[in-house]
Amino acid sequence: MTIIEPWAAMLDALAHGVALVGPDERVRWMNRAGESILRVSRDDLTSLGTPFVLSGDDDRRPGAERQVTWGRGTGEPIELACTVGGTLDLDSGRVVLVEFRDVTEQRHQHRRVAALARTAASTASDSSLTVVLNAMAEEVQRSHGVAGAQVVVVTSDGEQLQVMGSAGFAEVSTFFDLLMASRERGADLITYRCLHERRQFVLPGRRAHMLADPAWQPLHDYVAQIEWDDFISTPLVSRGKALGVLNVYVASGQRATPAMLSFLESMAEQAALAVDYATLIANERFTARREERERLARNLHDSVVQHVFSLGMQARALSGIGSRLPEPYDDRVLSISDEMAELIENVQRDLRGVVLALRTSVAAELGLGEALDRLARTVERRDGVAVELDVDAIAEKELDGSEQAEDVYQIVAEAVHNAVKHARPTRVRATLTVDRGVLRVEVADDGSGLVSHRSGTGGFGLTSMRDRARRWSGSVEIDTEAGVGTTVRAELQMPRNCAERGDEP
C-alpha cells in the first residue's frame, strides 16, 4: 500500500521513527528513521510482523506511551518507547500512527546508575570487603552482555593477588594453582599487564584462543564453565595506586560497546574506592589497637609494676626485721618474708611479660623472621634453652608487614615461654609452613610436659593463643605427655592468593 506522497516526504524527514499500524496490528508503512532504528526495511518488517502491539483501548489512546522490546532481525534486543499519535483514514482503511524511539542505551544507563548506587551503598554500609566486592561482581554480571565477572585485589604487601569478588563462575579452590600452571606453560596473563600499565584491555575471541592454546590447558575446564567470547580487564586505581583489576567475560554473541567499557570503568572506580576505604579502616583499627596496647603497657609499668616493686622492698625489709627477732619468731617471720619475696618475683616476671606483650610487636617493627630469631636468641641467652627455627620463606614473605604477623609471633612466643617456664626443656623447635592457603605453626619441646594442659584445660596463655588463631579462622591444639614433651599446633587461614603475583587470564 502507498500513502499520499506529501505525507511520506514529511514523515521521512523526522528524526524519530513513525509507523502506521493497521487494525490487524501489522505495519502498513514506516519512515526512514524507523528503518534505521529497527535495522530492517519496511518491506521486511511487514513480512515479519510488528513490535507495536496495540491490544487495548488504552494502547490506542493518543499520547499513551509504552515500553516494548524488539528482537526480530537483530542479534541484540532493542528497547523502544512508543507513543500513539492518533489515527489516519487512508484509502485502504483506518491506521494508527505510532511514534517510537530507541531507548536501549538510556535504559542501560539507568541500570548502570542503579548498579553504581547499590555498590556505593554497600561500600558505605558493609565493613566486609569480600561481601562488597562480591556484590559488585554480581552487579556487573547482571548487566547486559556480561557472562561472568571477577574482582582481583592486590594484597597489602603489594606482592600477591587474590580473588575477592566473583559472579558467574563456580567456585574453584585450586584456581590460582591452575593459573600458575598455565603461566609456567607460557600462557599470556593479561591482568598482569593491565595492573602495571593501568589501562583497560579488550581481547576479542579470548575464550576460543584460550581453549585452542595448549598453554592454557590447566584452565580449560574453568573457562568452559560459561558461554563467553571476549575478555575485558579494567584496572582498579585509587590515589594513583593500582589496587587490582576488574575482569569481565563478555557473553557469547555480544560485543564490548563503548557504553559497556565506560560502565566497567565506573564500576572499577567504585571497587577501587571500596578497597582503598577498607585498607584505610583496617590501618586505623590496627593503629588504634596498637595505641591502646601501648597505653595499657605504660599504665601497668608506671603503676602496677611499681607497686609490686615496692612490695618487694617491704618483703626485704621484713626479712631484715625477722633476722633481729628472738626465737621462735625469727624463723616464722623469715619464712613468711621468703615466701613473699618469691611470690613477688613471680608476679614481677609475669607483669614484665604482659607489658612486653602489650607493647608494639617486634614482628611489626622488625619483620616476622627477624623477630622470631631475636626471640630465640633471647631465650637461649637468658634461660639456656636451645631454640631452633624453621620458617617457610613463603610464610615469612607473605606475613611480613601484615597484622597477622603479630598474632603469629605472639602464638610462637607464648608457646616457647610456656615450655621454658613450666616444662624445663633443653631444646625447643618452632616450625612455620604454608600449604594451600593454610599457615601451620608447630612449637615442640623435649621437656617434662605441661601438667595443666593434660586435662584439655589451660590458663590465660592458651586462651590468648586460641583467641589469636580464631581471628584468622584458625585453631590451636596441644599434645603433651609427661617426660616426653609438648607440641603446640596452630592452623590459621591465610588470604587465598597466588605466589609470584599471579593473576586472571
C-alpha positions as CSV (number, residue, x, y, z in Angstrom):
1,M,0.0,0.0,0.0
2,T,1.1,3.6,-0.5
3,I,0.1,6.8,1.3
4,I,-0.2,10.3,0.0
5,E,3.2,11.4,-1.2
6,P,3.5,14.7,0.7
7,W,2.9,12.8,3.9
8,A,5.6,10.3,3.1
9,A,8.2,13.0,2.4
10,M,7.3,14.9,5.6
11,L,7.4,11.7,7.8
12,D,10.7,10.6,6.2
13,A,12.3,13.9,7.3
14,L,11.6,13.2,11.0
15,A,14.5,12.1,13.3
16,H,12.3,9.7,15.3
17,G,10.6,6.6,13.9
18,V,7.0,6.7,12.7
19,A,4.9,3.7,11.8
20,L,1.4,3.3,10.5
21,V,-0.2,0.2,12.1
22,G,-3.4,-1.3,10.7
23,P,-6.3,-2.9,12.6
24,D,-4.6,-6.3,12.3
25,E,-1.6,-4.8,14.2
26,R,0.7,-5.1,11.2
27,V,2.9,-2.2,9.9
28,R,1.5,-0.7,6.7
29,W,4.3,1.8,6.3
30,M,7.3,3.1,8.2
31,N,9.6,6.1,7.7
32,R,13.3,6.0,7.1
33,A,14.3,6.8,10.7
34,G,12.2,3.9,11.8
35,E,14.0,1.6,9.4
36,S,17.3,2.8,10.9
37,I,16.1,2.3,14.5
38,L,14.8,-1.2,13.9
39,R,17.6,-2.1,11.5
40,V,15.2,-3.7,8.9
41,S,13.5,-2.3,5.8
42,R,9.8,-1.6,5.9
43,D,9.1,-4.4,3.5
44,D,10.9,-6.9,5.7
45,L,9.1,-5.5,8.8
46,T,5.7,-6.0,7.1
47,S,6.5,-9.7,6.5
48,L,8.0,-10.2,10.0
49,G,5.2,-8.6,11.9
50,T,5.2,-5.6,14.2
51,P,6.8,-4.7,17.5
52,F,3.8,-2.4,18.2
53,V,1.1,-4.5,19.8
54,L,-2.0,-2.3,20.3
55,S,-4.2,-4.8,22.0
56,G,-6.3,-2.5,24.3
57,D,-8.1,0.8,24.1
58,D,-5.5,2.4,26.3
59,D,-2.8,1.4,23.9
60,R,-4.6,3.1,21.1
61,R,-5.3,6.3,23.1
62,P,-3.4,9.3,21.7
63,G,-0.4,10.2,23.9
64,A,-0.2,6.8,25.6
65,E,3.4,5.7,25.8
66,R,4.6,2.2,26.5
67,Q,7.9,0.3,26.5
68,V,8.5,-2.6,24.2
69,T,11.4,-4.8,23.3
70,W,12.1,-5.7,19.7
71,G,14.5,-8.5,18.9
72,R,13.4,-9.7,15.4
73,G,16.0,-9.4,12.8
74,T,18.9,-8.3,15.1
75,G,21.3,-10.0,17.3
76,E,20.7,-7.7,20.3
77,P,17.2,-6.7,21.5
78,I,16.2,-3.1,21.1
79,E,14.2,-1.3,23.7
80,L,11.7,1.1,22.3
81,A,9.5,3.9,23.8
82,C,6.3,4.1,21.7
83,T,3.6,6.8,21.7
84,V,0.3,6.7,19.9
85,G,-0.1,9.8,17.8
86,G,-3.7,9.4,16.5
87,T,-5.5,7.7,13.6
88,L,-5.5,8.4,9.9
89,D,-8.1,7.4,7.3
90,L,-6.5,6.0,4.2
91,D,-7.9,4.6,1.1
92,S,-7.4,1.1,2.5
93,G,-8.9,1.9,5.9
94,R,-8.0,3.4,9.2
95,V,-4.5,3.1,10.6
96,V,-2.9,4.2,13.9
97,L,0.2,6.4,13.8
98,V,2.8,5.3,16.2
99,E,5.9,7.4,17.0
100,F,8.9,5.5,18.5
101,R,12.5,6.0,19.6
102,D,15.4,3.8,20.6
103,V,15.8,4.0,24.4
104,T,18.1,0.9,24.7
105,E,21.2,2.9,25.7
106,Q,19.1,5.1,28.0
107,R,17.7,2.1,29.8
108,H,21.2,0.6,30.1
109,Q,22.4,3.8,31.5
110,H,19.6,3.8,34.1
111,R,20.6,0.3,35.1
112,R,24.2,1.3,35.4
113,V,23.4,4.2,37.6
114,A,21.3,2.0,39.8
115,A,24.1,-0.6,40.0
116,L,26.6,2.1,40.9
117,A,24.2,3.4,43.6
118,R,23.8,0.0,45.1
119,T,27.5,-0.7,45.1
120,A,28.2,2.7,46.6
121,A,25.7,2.0,49.3
122,S,27.3,-1.4,50.0
123,T,30.7,0.3,50.3
124,A,29.4,2.8,52.8
125,S,27.4,0.3,55.0
126,D,29.2,-3.0,54.9
127,S,32.5,-3.5,56.7
128,S,33.4,-6.7,54.9
129,L,35.4,-6.0,51.7
130,T,34.7,-9.5,50.4
131,V,31.0,-9.0,50.7
132,V,31.2,-5.6,49.0
133,L,33.3,-6.9,46.1
134,N,31.1,-9.9,45.6
135,A,28.1,-7.6,45.4
136,M,29.9,-5.5,42.8
137,A,30.8,-8.6,40.7
138,E,27.2,-9.7,40.8
139,E,26.0,-6.2,39.7
140,V,28.4,-6.3,36.7
141,Q,27.4,-9.8,35.9
142,R,23.7,-8.8,35.8
143,S,24.4,-6.0,33.2
144,H,23.5,-6.7,29.6
145,G,26.1,-8.7,27.7
146,V,28.2,-10.0,30.7
147,A,28.5,-13.7,31.4
148,G,30.9,-13.5,34.3
149,A,33.0,-11.1,36.4
150,Q,35.8,-11.2,38.9
151,V,37.4,-8.6,41.2
152,V,41.1,-9.4,41.8
153,V,42.8,-7.3,44.5
154,V,46.5,-6.8,45.4
155,T,47.3,-7.9,48.9
156,S,48.6,-5.5,51.5
157,D,52.2,-6.3,50.9
158,G,51.8,-5.5,47.2
159,E,53.3,-8.8,46.2
160,Q,50.3,-11.1,45.7
161,L,46.8,-11.1,44.1
162,Q,43.6,-12.7,45.4
163,V,40.1,-13.1,44.0
164,M,37.8,-11.2,46.4
165,G,34.7,-10.9,44.3
166,S,33.2,-13.3,41.7
167,A,30.0,-13.9,39.8
168,G,29.1,-16.4,37.0
169,F,31.8,-18.9,37.7
170,A,31.5,-21.9,40.1
171,E,34.0,-21.8,43.0
172,V,37.3,-23.5,42.1
173,S,39.5,-23.7,45.1
174,T,42.6,-24.6,43.0
175,F,42.1,-21.7,40.6
176,F,45.4,-20.0,41.3
177,D,47.3,-23.2,41.2
178,L,45.8,-23.9,37.8
179,L,46.6,-20.3,36.7
180,M,50.2,-20.6,37.8
181,A,50.5,-23.9,35.9
182,S,49.2,-22.2,32.8
183,R,51.7,-19.4,33.3
184,E,54.6,-21.9,33.6
185,R,53.5,-23.4,30.3
186,G,53.8,-19.9,28.6
187,A,50.3,-18.5,28.9
188,D,50.0,-14.8,28.4
189,L,48.3,-13.3,31.6
190,I,46.6,-10.1,30.6
191,T,45.7,-9.0,34.1
192,Y,49.4,-8.6,34.9
193,R,49.7,-6.1,32.1
194,C,46.5,-4.3,32.9
195,L,47.7,-3.9,36.5
196,H,51.1,-2.5,35.7
197,E,50.1,-0.4,32.6
198,R,47.0,0.8,34.4
199,R,44.8,0.7,31.3
200,Q,41.8,-1.2,30.1
201,F,42.4,-4.2,27.8
202,V,39.8,-5.7,25.4
203,L,40.6,-9.1,23.9
204,P,38.0,-10.3,21.3
205,G,37.7,-14.1,21.0
206,R,39.7,-14.7,24.1
207,R,37.8,-17.9,25.1
208,A,38.4,-19.6,21.7
209,H,42.0,-18.6,21.9
210,M,42.5,-20.0,25.4
211,L,40.7,-23.3,24.6
212,A,42.8,-23.7,21.5
213,D,46.1,-22.9,23.2
214,P,47.8,-25.9,25.0
215,A,49.5,-23.4,27.4
216,W,46.0,-22.8,28.9
217,Q,45.2,-26.5,29.3
218,P,45.1,-26.4,33.1
219,L,42.3,-23.8,33.0
220,H,40.3,-25.2,30.1
221,D,37.6,-26.7,32.3
222,Y,37.3,-23.5,34.3
223,V,36.9,-21.1,31.3
224,A,34.5,-23.5,29.6
225,Q,32.0,-23.3,32.6
226,I,30.1,-20.4,31.0
227,E,29.4,-19.2,27.4
228,W,31.6,-16.2,26.7
229,D,33.7,-14.9,23.9
230,D,35.5,-11.6,24.6
231,F,37.6,-10.6,27.7
232,I,37.9,-7.2,29.3
233,S,40.3,-6.3,32.1
234,T,40.0,-2.9,33.8
235,P,42.4,-1.6,36.4
236,L,41.3,-0.6,39.9
237,V,43.2,2.7,40.6
238,S,42.8,5.0,43.6
239,R,45.1,7.9,44.5
240,G,47.4,7.0,41.7
241,K,48.0,3.4,43.0
242,A,46.9,0.2,41.2
243,L,44.9,-1.8,43.7
244,G,43.7,-4.6,41.5
245,V,41.6,-5.4,38.4
246,L,38.0,-6.0,37.3
247,N,37.9,-8.9,34.8
248,V,34.8,-9.3,32.7
249,Y,33.8,-12.2,30.4
250,V,31.5,-10.9,27.6
251,A,28.6,-13.2,26.8
252,S,28.7,-15.2,23.5
253,G,27.1,-13.2,20.7
254,Q,27.7,-9.9,22.4
255,R,30.5,-7.3,21.9
256,A,32.2,-4.8,24.1
257,T,30.5,-1.5,23.2
258,P,31.8,1.9,24.3
259,A,28.9,2.2,26.7
260,M,29.9,-1.2,28.3
261,L,33.6,-0.2,28.6
262,S,32.6,3.1,30.2
263,F,30.3,1.3,32.7
264,L,33.1,-1.1,33.6
265,E,35.5,1.8,34.2
266,S,32.9,3.3,36.6
267,M,32.4,0.0,38.4
268,A,36.2,-0.4,38.7
269,E,36.4,3.1,40.2
270,Q,33.8,2.0,42.8
271,A,35.7,-1.2,43.5
272,A,39.0,0.8,43.9
273,L,37.3,3.1,46.4
274,A,35.9,0.1,48.4
275,V,39.4,-1.5,48.5
276,D,41.1,1.8,49.5
277,Y,38.4,2.5,52.1
278,A,38.7,-1.0,53.6
279,T,42.5,-0.6,53.7
280,L,42.3,2.8,55.5
281,I,39.8,1.4,58.0
282,A,42.0,-1.7,58.7
283,N,45.0,0.6,59.2
284,E,43.1,2.8,61.5
285,R,41.9,-0.1,63.6
286,F,45.4,-1.6,63.8
287,T,46.8,1.8,64.8
288,A,44.0,2.2,67.4
289,R,44.6,-1.2,68.9
290,R,48.4,-0.6,69.0
291,E,47.9,2.8,70.7
292,E,45.6,1.2,73.3
293,R,48.0,-1.6,74.0
294,E,50.8,1.0,74.4
295,R,48.6,2.9,76.8
296,L,47.8,-0.2,78.9
297,A,51.5,-1.1,78.9
298,R,52.5,2.3,80.2
299,N,49.8,2.2,82.9
300,L,50.9,-1.2,84.0
301,H,54.6,-0.3,84.1
302,D,54.1,3.1,85.8
303,S,51.5,1.9,88.3
304,V,51.1,-1.8,89.0
305,V,54.8,-2.8,88.4
306,Q,56.0,0.0,90.6
307,H,53.6,-1.1,93.4
308,V,54.8,-4.7,93.1
309,F,58.4,-3.4,93.3
310,S,57.5,-1.6,96.5
311,L,56.1,-4.8,97.9
312,G,59.4,-6.4,97.2
313,M,61.2,-3.7,99.1
314,Q,58.8,-4.3,102.0
315,A,59.5,-8.1,101.9
316,R,63.2,-7.5,102.1
317,A,62.7,-5.1,105.0
318,L,60.6,-7.7,106.8
319,S,63.4,-10.2,106.3
320,G,65.8,-7.8,108.0
321,I,63.5,-7.3,110.9
322,G,63.0,-11.1,111.2
323,S,66.7,-11.7,111.5
324,R,66.8,-9.5,114.6
325,L,63.9,-11.1,116.4
326,P,64.3,-13.8,119.1
327,E,63.3,-17.4,118.7
328,P,60.9,-18.7,117.6
329,Y,59.6,-15.6,115.9
330,D,62.7,-15.1,113.7
331,D,62.2,-18.4,111.8
332,R,58.5,-17.7,111.3
333,V,59.0,-14.1,110.0
334,L,61.9,-15.1,107.8
335,S,59.8,-17.9,106.3
336,I,56.9,-15.5,105.5
337,S,59.3,-12.9,104.0
338,D,60.9,-15.5,101.8
339,E,57.5,-16.7,100.5
340,M,56.5,-13.1,99.9
341,A,59.7,-12.4,98.0
342,E,59.3,-15.5,95.8
343,L,55.7,-14.6,95.0
344,I,56.5,-11.0,94.3
345,E,59.4,-12.1,92.0
346,N,56.9,-14.4,90.0
347,V,54.4,-11.5,89.8
348,Q,57.1,-9.1,88.6
349,R,58.2,-11.6,85.9
350,D,54.6,-12.2,84.7
351,L,53.9,-8.5,84.7
352,R,57.0,-7.8,82.6
353,G,55.8,-10.4,80.2
354,V,52.4,-8.8,79.9
355,V,53.9,-5.4,79.4
356,L,56.2,-6.7,76.7
357,A,53.3,-8.5,75.0
358,L,51.2,-5.2,75.1
359,R,53.9,-3.1,73.6
360,T,54.2,-2.7,69.8
361,S,55.1,-6.1,68.4
362,V,58.7,-6.6,67.3
363,A,57.2,-8.6,64.4
364,A,55.6,-5.3,63.1
365,E,58.9,-3.4,63.6
366,L,61.5,-6.0,62.5
367,G,59.6,-8.4,60.3
368,L,58.4,-11.9,61.4
369,G,61.6,-13.7,60.6
370,E,64.0,-11.3,62.5
371,A,61.5,-11.0,65.4
372,L,61.4,-14.8,65.9
373,D,65.2,-15.0,65.6
374,R,65.6,-12.4,68.3
375,L,63.1,-14.3,70.5
376,A,65.2,-17.5,70.0
377,R,68.5,-15.8,70.9
378,T,67.0,-14.1,74.0
379,V,65.6,-17.4,75.3
380,E,68.9,-19.1,74.7
381,R,70.9,-16.4,76.5
382,R,68.5,-15.9,79.4
383,D,67.3,-19.5,80.1
384,G,69.9,-21.7,78.5
385,V,67.4,-23.5,76.2
386,A,68.3,-24.1,72.6
387,V,65.7,-22.8,70.2
388,E,65.6,-23.9,66.6
389,L,63.6,-22.0,63.9
390,D,62.4,-23.4,60.6
391,V,60.3,-20.7,58.9
392,D,59.0,-21.2,55.4
393,A,60.2,-18.5,53.1
394,I,56.7,-18.1,51.6
395,A,55.2,-17.7,55.1
396,E,57.8,-15.1,56.1
397,K,57.3,-13.1,52.8
398,E,53.5,-13.2,52.9
399,L,53.2,-12.3,56.6
400,D,55.9,-9.5,56.9
401,G,54.2,-6.2,57.4
402,S,50.8,-7.7,58.0
403,E,48.6,-7.6,61.1
404,Q,48.6,-11.4,61.0
405,A,52.3,-11.5,61.6
406,E,51.9,-10.1,65.1
407,D,49.4,-12.8,66.1
408,V,51.7,-15.5,64.7
409,Y,54.6,-14.1,66.6
410,Q,52.7,-14.0,69.9
411,I,51.5,-17.6,69.4
412,V,55.0,-18.8,69.0
413,A,56.3,-16.6,71.8
414,E,53.6,-17.8,74.2
415,A,54.3,-21.4,73.3
416,V,58.0,-21.0,73.8
417,H,57.7,-19.1,77.1
418,N,55.2,-21.7,78.4
419,A,57.6,-24.5,77.6
420,V,60.6,-22.8,79.3
421,K,58.6,-21.7,82.3
422,H,56.7,-24.9,83.1
423,A,58.4,-27.9,81.3
424,R,62.1,-27.3,81.8
425,P,63.2,-28.4,78.3
426,T,66.7,-28.4,76.8
427,R,65.5,-27.8,73.3
428,V,62.5,-26.1,71.6
429,R,61.8,-26.3,67.8
430,A,59.4,-23.8,66.1
431,T,58.2,-24.5,62.5
432,L,56.1,-22.3,60.3
433,T,54.9,-23.6,56.9
434,V,52.2,-22.6,54.3
435,D,50.2,-25.2,52.5
436,R,47.2,-24.3,50.2
437,G,46.3,-21.1,52.0
438,V,46.8,-22.5,55.5
439,L,49.6,-21.4,57.8
440,R,50.7,-24.2,60.1
441,V,52.6,-23.3,63.3
442,E,54.2,-26.0,65.4
443,V,56.3,-25.5,68.6
444,A,57.7,-28.7,70.1
445,D,59.9,-29.2,73.2
446,D,61.6,-32.1,74.9
447,G,60.5,-31.0,78.4
448,S,58.6,-32.7,81.2
449,G,55.2,-31.9,79.8
450,L,52.6,-29.3,80.8
451,V,50.5,-30.8,83.6
452,S,47.9,-28.1,83.4
453,H,47.1,-29.0,79.8
454,R,46.8,-32.7,80.0
455,S,43.1,-32.4,81.0
456,G,42.5,-30.2,78.0
457,T,42.3,-27.1,80.0
458,G,44.8,-24.3,80.3
459,G,45.4,-20.8,81.6
460,F,45.4,-17.4,80.1
461,G,48.3,-18.2,77.8
462,L,46.4,-20.9,75.9
463,T,43.3,-18.8,75.8
464,S,45.3,-15.9,74.3
465,M,46.8,-18.3,71.6
466,R,43.4,-19.6,70.7
467,D,41.9,-16.2,70.5
468,R,44.6,-15.0,68.2
469,A,44.2,-18.1,66.0
470,R,40.4,-17.7,66.0
471,R,40.8,-14.2,64.5
472,W,42.1,-15.9,61.3
473,S,39.5,-18.7,61.3
474,G,42.1,-21.0,62.9
475,S,42.6,-23.3,65.9
476,V,45.2,-24.3,68.5
477,E,45.8,-27.8,69.8
478,I,48.2,-29.1,72.5
479,D,49.7,-32.6,72.7
480,T,51.6,-33.1,75.9
481,E,52.9,-36.2,77.7
482,A,54.8,-36.4,81.0
483,G,58.5,-37.0,80.4
484,V,58.2,-36.8,76.6
485,G,57.5,-33.2,75.9
486,T,54.8,-30.9,74.5
487,T,53.8,-29.9,71.0
488,V,51.6,-26.9,70.3
489,R,50.0,-26.9,66.8
490,A,48.2,-23.9,65.4
491,E,46.5,-23.5,62.0
492,L,45.5,-20.1,60.6
493,Q,43.7,-19.3,57.3
494,M,45.7,-17.0,55.0
495,P,44.2,-15.0,52.2
496,R,43.9,-17.2,49.1
497,N,46.4,-15.9,46.6
498,C,49.0,-17.0,44.2
499,A,52.7,-16.8,44.5
500,E,54.8,-14.6,42.3
501,R,52.0,-12.2,41.6
502,G,49.7,-14.5,39.6
503,D,46.5,-13.2,38.1
504,E,43.5,-13.7,35.9
505,P,43.6,-14.9,32.3
